[in-house]
Amino acid sequence: GGDSEQGLERFMRPGAPLLAAMLAVPAGSMRLGASRLASRAAARSLVHAAAGGADGCICVVGGGFAGLTAALKLAALPWEGAAKPKIKLIDRSDRHVFLPMLYDLTCGDVSEWEVAPRFDELLAGTGIEHVRADLTAVDTAARTISIKGAEGKQTLAYDNLILSLGSQPVSPPAKGVLSYRTLDDALFLRFKLRALLASGAPLVRVVVVGASYSGIELASNLAKTLGPRRGLVTLVGRGDKLLQVGALGNQQAAAQALERAGVEVILGKDVELEGPSRAKLTPAGSLSDGFAEFVDADLVIWCAGSARAKMASDLKLAVAMDGRVATTSSLAVRDTEGVFAIGDMACCEPLGDSTANAQNAQVAVQQAEYAAYNVWASRNGKAPMPYRYLKAGEMLAFGPTDASVSAFDVINIRGLPGAAIRRAAYLYRMPTNTHKAKVGFSWAFDAALRGADALLAGTGGKKEQSAI
């Protein structure tokens, strides 16, 4: 979500109508022709000889939205005028995780392979090599990176480097409290919920901390999945309103959806955790314990805040005012040659404190297309394109048949139509055509089965019990 966490979602592909606007796939491809307007002097500053000709290598570090998009775009660009370089995608995981659909996975509405496909399947036939490892150091003078994986430490040489390390959640402040950011988090929460339901507990009590995108989506999805007879979900936020940075239509839709789902919402509270199942709530900013109240729960899930995976200073790169890696308008890292940074870890300094530097998937994917093109341009003597951001919209999911879609701060579509647009948008945004086809068939088949079940049961398609 708007914290670059799971609510994140908002992409748009040029030329397509509302669905594409909801997807907010980079507008960069709209402006490829406009690159001629950039100065040739800027182009020359980015051009460098690809050492070793055909053996030249582009390393992309990070396989999230930004990194995977950049690698796939690089592989798809025309290389007739220059030898096509090797492209290596470096990520510690063996899977690309579609973060905005982790809620669907936890609640049993999608399968793991659909939202967490393996890199070897996604990259088949692209010529991109996946290297499973962690980045440990960058040497811009030697043009090498140090990585560490199952085979031990390695040093890789690069001609161009794209860094897209993303962000990570703030660690929960008490042992036993669950975080919710990764595939493992989503699967572990599903396991814990199954265990609680199987134990025969009359009511599963869940406290979700953080009233922004991820907290709202998780709380509403859990409440609808568990149902009022089996679950009691409480959402706690520090601010005085839900979704403080979200579109007005989504703020209103979130409040209404949480109320319909029976989620107890407590705002304006700081949270102190006294163990894994007890939360102490005090007025936000208060120094007194006199107004404290306590909430007991079977599960406390921490969805508040995120931090950069690697600070610029850790990598010995130029540092922006907010501590992220500082880039120029072309997304090249300031004071380096051949290195680009995109996504949550990067700050495009010329654009300052604006939505163009927000930490969410829409920004990350748009930056990925610009960075991929500018790497290609630097190797083909072309002018770089300055990054320009197009905010098209955002989506919130409250359950399998309920979502809110806002576009251009004007359009807001809710309920089942919003959920259908969200599903179609995410299908469109899946990384490769092969995976889109597989997932699309699977979702269509599941929808047909649900429709048949609804007709037989006479429930009108509404979920009557937990699918976890």
N, C-alpha and C positions, 0 to 999 in steps of 0.2 A: 504494500500500500504506500501511500504517500510518503511514509518513512520508507525507505527503500524496501520494506519488508513485503509481506505477502500480498497486500492489497494492490500492489503495483500494477499496473495492468494497462495500459492505455497506449495503443499503437495505431498507426495509419499508413496505408500504402497509397501513393498517388494514383489518381484516376479512378479509384473505386468509390462508391457512394458511402452511405452511413456506416455500413459494416466496416469498411476500411478506415473510416474516421475513428470508429471505436478502437480499432486495432492500433492506431497511431504508429504504424510501421514507418520508419524514418522517411522524412520528407527530403532527405539528402538526394535520393535518386531523382527528385524533381529538378534539382539544381545542377545536375552534372554539366549541362550546357552552359550554365552561368559561370563555370570555373574560368572561362576565358577572361572574365572581368578581373580576376586576381592578377597581381603584378608578376611579370616574369622574374623580377628580382626575387620575389618570395619563392618562386619555383626553384631558382638556382640555389637558394639557401637550403632547400630540402633534398636536392638531387645529390646522390653519391653513387660511386661505382659499385656495382654488385660484385663483391669479391668472389672470384671463382666462377663467374658466369653462371652456367646452369646449376652449379652447386650452391649458389646463393641461398640463404635461408631467412625466412620470416618466422619469428617465434611469437606466438600469441599466448600470453599467460593468463589463465582463468577461463573456465568453460561455462560460465553463466550466460545470461542473455547477451551481454556485450561481447564477450570473447568468442562465443560460438558464432554469433552473427558476423563478426568481423572476419573470422577464419573462412566461413562459407562464402562471404562476399568476395574475399580475395581469390578464392579458388574459382569463382564464377566470372571474374573480370577478364577481359581479353588481353592476352599477353603476346600478341603477334609481333609487336615491335621490340620486345625484350624477352630474353630467356625466362621461362616460367620458373620462379624460385620454388624451393621446397617450403612447405608450410607445416609448422609443428604447433599443435595445440597442447599446452601443458596444463594439467589440472590434477589435483590429488585424487579425485573421484573417478570411477569408471562410468559415471552416469551424468547426463545433463538433467537438472531438476527444474521442472516448470513450476516455480514457486507459487504463483497465484492459485494453483489448484491443489495445494496440500490439504486444504480444508475438505475438499471433495474426497481425497484419498482417506483421510482419517475417518470420515463419516460413511465410507463404504460406497460412495457414488461413482468412483472411477477405479481402475486397476493401476497397480504400480507401474507396469510397463508403459501405460499410456502417458503418464505424467513424469516418468523418470526413465526415459529410454537410454540404452547403453551407447556410449560414444562410438564403439566399433560398428554398431548398426547405423547410426546417423551419418558417419563419415565414410561409409563404404562407397567406393567409386568416385570420391571427391579428390583423391590424391593428398588429403590432409592426414598427417600422422599424429596420433594421440600419444602423448607421453604422460604416464601417470606418475606425478611427482609434485613436490612442494618447491616453490621458489625460495631460495635462501639468500641470494645476493645478486646485485646487478653491477657490472663493471662497464661503465659507458665508454671509458677510454680504450679498453681492450675489445669492446663490443662482444662481451660474453655474459652469460647468466649462469649462476650456480643453482643446481637443483638437487633434491634428495628424494629418492623413491625406494622401491623394493630392491633395486639393484645397487643401492648405495648412492654416494655422491657423484655427480657428473657436472661437467662444464660444457655448455653449448655455445657455439659461436653464432652470431646473428648479423644480418645486414640491416634488418629492421626489427624492431621490438614493439609489440603492442601489449601494454599492461592493463589488465581488467580484473583486478583481484576482488572487487566488490566490497561488501561490508559484512560484519558478523553481529549477532545480537549481543547486547550487554548481558553478561553472565548473571543469572539469578542470584540475589543476595543471600540465599539460605540453602543449605544442603537439602536435597530432596525435592526442591521446587523445579518444575519442568520448564524448559525453554521451548520455543516453537518457531523454528526457522529452517530446519534442514529436513531432508527425507527421513533420516533416522528419528528426528523429533516427532514427525507426523506418525510414523509407524509405531513408535514407542507409546505415544499417547493412545493410539488405537488399541494397543495391547493392554494398557492399564485400564481403559474403559471396559474392554471385554471382561477383564478379570473382576472388576467391580460389579458388573452386571451379572456375571456368573456366580458371584458370591452370595447372591440372594439379598443384598442390601436393599431395603425398601426405597431408598432415594440416593442417587449419586449427586453429591454436592461438589460443584466446580467453581473456583474463583479464577477469573481471567484478569490479569493486571495490565492495563494499557488500553486507553479508549480511542486509539487511532485506527487506521485501516485494519491491521492484522488482528487486534483485539476484538473489534466489532464483528468482523467476519467470523472469527473463531467462535465467539460467544453465541452468536445467532445460529450458526450451523450446528453447534453442539446442542443448544436448547431444542431446536427443531428435530434433531436426530434422536435425542433421548426422549423427548416428549415430556409433558408436565407430570405424568405419573411416575416416571423413572429418574428425572433429572431436575436439579435446581441450579441454575447458572447465575453467577453474580459477576458483573463487569465493573471494575474500579478504575477511575481515571483521575489524574492530577489536575487537569484543566477544568474550567467551569462549563464546558460544553463538549459534546461529542465531535470528533473529526474536525479539529480546529482549523486545519488547513485545506479541508476538502471543499468541493463544489457545494453550493447551497442546496441544490436538489438532492444530493447524496446525504448531506447532513440531516435533512428532513426525513428522507427515506430510511436512514439508519435508525433514527429515534422511533419511528413508527414500526419498523421491523422488529426491533428489540422488544418493544412493548407487546406486539402480537405473539412473539415467541415466549413471552413470560420471563425475560431476562431482567433481573434486578440490576438497575444502573445506579452506581454511587459515584458522584463526581466531586471534584474539589478536595480530594483526599491524598495525602502521602501514605505510602504503604510500607510498613515494617513487618518483616516476616519472622515470626517466632516459631521456627521449625517449618516442616514441609506441609502442614495442614492447618496453620493458624495465622491469620493476617491481622495486624494491628493497624487501624485506620485513624489518622489524625488530620485536622484541617491543613490543607496545603500551605507550607511556609510557617506553620505554627511551631513555636518552641515549647509549648506547654503540653503536658500529658493529660491535662484535666478533661479534654474533650475526646479522649480516645474511645474507640469502639472496636469490637473484635468480631471477626467472621471466621467461623470454622468451616473446613472443607475436606473432602476426600482427596481432591487434587487442586493444587495452585499452579497456574500456568503463567509464566512471565513473558509478556509481549511488549514490554516498554523499552524503547530506545534501541539504537544500533551504533556500532563503531566501525571505523575503517579496519579492514583486515591487515593492512600494512600502511603505516604512516610514511609520508614522504621522507622523513628524516631517517627511518629505518633502512630505506633503500638508497640513501645518499643522493636524493634527487631534489630539484627545486621545490620549495615549500610555499604553498599559498597561505593566505591569512588564516584560513580555517584549519590548517594542518594537513590538507590533502595535497596531492601532487599538483604543482602549478603547470598549466599548459597555455600555449598560445592559441590564437583563434583557429588555427588548423588542427588543434589537439595534439601538436607536438610538445613534448615536455620541454619547458623552458631551459635554455642553456645546455641542451644536448643535441646530438645529431642522430637521426634515425630512430628515435624512441618516441612513442605515443602513449598516452594514458587516457582511458575512457571509463565511464561508469561511476560508481559510487566513490571510488578512490581518487577521482580527478576533479579539478576545478579549473574551468576555462576562464582565466583571469580577466580577459577583456569584457566578459559578460557579467562579472561581479556577482553580487548576491541576488540572483534572479532564478526564476523557475528553470532556466536553461541549465542550471547547475544543480538542480534538485537530485536527490538520491532515490531514483525510482527507475523502473524498467523502461518506461517510455523514453526517458532521457538516455539511458544506457544504449538502447537499440539504435536510436537516431545517431548518437555519437559513433557507434560502431560502423555505420555505413560511411560517414564522413571520414573516419580514420582509415578504413579499408581503401577508399578511393584515394586519399592523400598519400598513402603508402605506394599504391600503384602509380600515382602521378609522379612521385619522387623518383621512381625507377624508370619512368618513360619520358622524362623531361617536360612534364606538363605542369601547369600552374596548380597550386593547392586550392582547395575550397575552404573558405572560412565557415566554421560551424554555425548554423542557424537553427534554432529550436522552434518546432511547431507543436503547441499544446492543443491536442484535439479533444481529449476527454478522459474520463476515468470510470471504473466500474467497481461495484461492491456486490459481493454475493452473500445472501442471507440464508440460502438453502438451495436445494436442487431445482426448485421451481420458483425462486424468488431472488431477484437481483435489481440493482439500480444502475442505470447507465446514463451518464451525463456527458454532453459533448458541447464544446465551445461555449460553456457557461450559459447556454440557452436551452438546449434540448435535454429533457430528462424522461427516461422511459423506465417504468418499474414493473415489478411483478413477474408473471410468466413471460411476457414479451421481452423484458429485460434479461431474464435468465436465458432465453433462447438466443438473444443477441450475444450474450457473454459466451455461451458455448460455441456459437458460430465464429465469434471473434478469436477465441483461443484455438479453435481448430485451424483457422486461417493462419494463426501465428506459430503453429508448430514448425520446427526448424527445417524439415525437408518434406518434399512432396510425397515420398514413400511413407513417411511416418504419418502425414496427414491422412493419406488414403486408409491406412490401417486403423487409425483412431476413429476416423469418420465412420467406417463400416461398423466398428465395435459399438460406437455410441448410437448409431441408427438401430442396430440389432437390440441393444439394451432398451431403447425407447419403445420399440415394437413389443418387447416382452412386458414392459411395464404397462403399456396400453392394454395388452391382452389380460394381464392380471387385474387391472382396474375394472375392465368390463365384467370379468368373471366374479370378482369380489363385490362389485357395485360400490366401490369406495370413491369413485370419481377421480382416481389417480393419486389421492392424498396418502402420504405415508402414515401408517397407523402405529408403527413400532420401530424400534431401533434397527438400523441396517448395519450397525457396527459388528 
